[in-house]
Amino acid sequence: MKNNKYKSLIVSYKDGKHESTCIVNKFRELEAGEVLVRTKYSSLNYKDALSVTGVSKIIRKNNLTPGLDFSGIVEETSSKKFSIGEKVFASGSGLGELVDGGFSEYIYIKSDKLLKMPKNLNLLSTMQLGTAGFTAAIAIEKMILNKQNKILGPILISGAAGGVGSISLNILKSLGYETIALTRKKSSTSYLKSIGADHVMYTNIINNSKLLNKKIIGGAIDNIGGDTLDWIIKSTNDGGNVVSVGMASNSELNTTVFPFIMRGVNVLGVSSTNYTGDRRKIWRKLSTKYKPKNLKKINTKIIDMKNIINLSKKIISGKNKGRVIIKFS
């Protein structure tokens, strides 16, 4: 077993408060069913940005390394499921919330949280997708399982310039759905159209004074919550599905029952952390049927660890587009 030390992210946490310090960990003996992975890539998700800026207490323990996902190479293993030198990755499953996450050069992880690399994906592309891609895929899968029909009209994606929004747009477009990107930034228009938006709408159109709006969309994936989600529900066609995946604006929802009892609108929820289905099945679809065609364009930035905090602030303020990848040496 190695005796050298390695460094985690340049921030640590105590009692939920942000500290600009460095965690230093020693290599140790593996526990039963545990794997030591040398990290190659991670990604900066909205939840990660909340963690490292201290805006919200995503981390639920006094001291924990952030990072919802990572990809890398197996260095040591006590599990027969994996072999030394194998390419692996992990996403969600409590990483960066309940157990140490991916913002570290090395990570100890239980084998049941670790996945083998799917065909057609590699260490970089799994993180270009990451938790955002996984969330988008399970949202789309849930809509399809609930009989989302293309004839109902276009699918609207709110927070469309973010990671989940960008990947959702690209997948839905490739599946043949008409798409509407909803954004607050007119500067994002050309980017959104280049990754799959048939139409772009701006949040200044939102007006919640009515009990019901005109039926302008067939369904939606909402990253925003609050008044935006209320407006979306009221604007959805009969039998359409609205999937709630985030709350970038507000965690509260004040709406009426009319969309549900008069139009049969369905509101669905997904959780990448507590997903109860087969993660491997979703990742197989992300590597084939759901694989975004514009993944390189959606991956707008590749950074190193020292830039995590600055980029997190940009993500929280809505000044970043697409996916941010963290590269380790």
Secondary structure by P-SEA (a helix, b strand, c coil): ccccccccccccccccccccbbbbbccccccccbbbbbcccccccaaaaaaaacccccccccbbbbbccccccccccccccccccccccccccccccccccccccbbbbcccccccccccccaaaaaaacaaaaaaaaaaaaaaaacccccccbbbbcccccaaaaaaaaaaaaabbbbbbbbccccaaaaaaaacccccccccccccccccccccccccccccccaaaaaaaaacccbbbbbbcccccccbbbbccccccccbbbbbbbbcccccccaaaaaaaaacccccccccccccccccccaaaaaaaaaaacccccbbbbbcc
